[in-house]
Amino acid sequence: MTGAEFVRRVRKLGRRNRINVRFDSRQGKGSHGRLYYGCRFTTVKDRKKEISPGLLRDMLSQLGLSEQEM
């Protein structure tokens, strides 16, 4: 899964659960940005590159989500 696909899936999940989701590219350097899911957030690396499985688990954990929800 790429970073852009991750952001799309989290936004879709947020719409379904009526949770505010936003991406702030000003909160990161270069291609990094901060993805907010309600009051929780995680940093998304380059949105064009693949996310490794370990990093994906960590990002989901920071947002309080599980892999099954994605």
N, C-alpha and C positions, 0 to 999 in steps of 0.2 A: 504494500500500500504506500502511495506517495504522501507527502505532507498535504498537498492540495486535496487529495481524496479523503484524508483523515479529517480535515476541516469541514468538508462537505458532509461527511457522515455525522459528525458531531452536531452540525447545524440542523440536519434533518432530525436527529434524535431530540434536540432541544425544542424544535417546533412541535414534535409529537408529544413531548412531556411538558410543554409550555414553560420552558426555562430559557431565560435570556442568554444568547450565545453571540459573542462578538470577537473579531480578530483585530488586534492592534499591532500594525507593523512598526509603529514608532517605538514600541517597547523592546525592540531587539536590534542588534547590529547586523548590517548586511541583509541577508535573506531570512534572518530569524524574525520571529514575531511572537506575540503572546496571545493565546487563545483562552478566552474566558467562557466558562460554563457555569452560569449562576454566579456565585461568589468564589468559585474555585478557578484556578488557572494553570496552564502549562505553557512551556515554550515550545514552539514548533520550529524545527530546523528548516533547511531549504525545502520549499514546497514542491520543487520539481524532482527531488530525489526520493528514493525508497527509504522507508523507516524500518530499522531492524526490529526483529521480534521483541528483544529485551527492552529497547527504547519505547516501543509501542505499549508494552505492559506498564512501564513506568509512567508514561503520559496518561494512560487510562486511570491508573491508580491516583495520580495527582488530581484528576477531574472527578474521582469518586465513581468511575464507571467500570464495568466488567467487559471482558472480551465477548461474552455472549450478547451483550446489548448492541455491539457494533455489528 
